[in-house]
Amino acid sequence: AAETAWQALFDTAKLSAGQSVLIHGGSGGVGSFAIQFAKARGAKVFATASTSNQDLLKQLGADVAIDYTKQKFEDIAKDVDVVMDSIGKDTLARSYGVVKKGGFIVSLVARPNLAELEKHEIRGAPMSVDPNSAELAEITKLI
C-alpha cells in the first residue's frame, strides 16, 4: 500500500510541494499512506471518506476532510493539481472537473477517459506498481 501511494503521487502524478491533491478513499490502506506522504511533501490535502472516518482523515494530516455521504467532493475540492482515485466509476467520472488545467488524475482502479482528459485539458494515467528499493528506503525513513 505504501509503495502504491508513493508511486501514484510522486512517480506518476509528479505531486510536489505547494500543490494540492484530492485523495479518494483516504481511510483505506493506500489512501492513508497517500495523505501522510502528500503532507510530508508539502502539499495541501483534500481527502474523502465516510462519516465514521472523518477524524481519521484529520489525524493522518488531511487539510480538508470530505464526508462523501453528506457532501459532494466537487463542491469542496476545486482546481486541484492532482486527483488520486482508488474508487473508479462515478467517483472517477466526477473527478475530471475538479482538476485544474494541466493537472493530473491517477487512478488505481481504472484507465482515465481520454476524451474527458482532453476536454478538461488535463493529463491522466492508470497506476501499476513497480517495486523499487530506493523508494522503499525513502518510505522507511517516513514510517
Summary of the structure (lengths in Angstrom):
residues: 143
radius of gyration: 13.8
end to end distance: 12.7
largest distance: 40.6
contacts: 485
relative contact order: 0.19
helix: 45%
strand: 23%
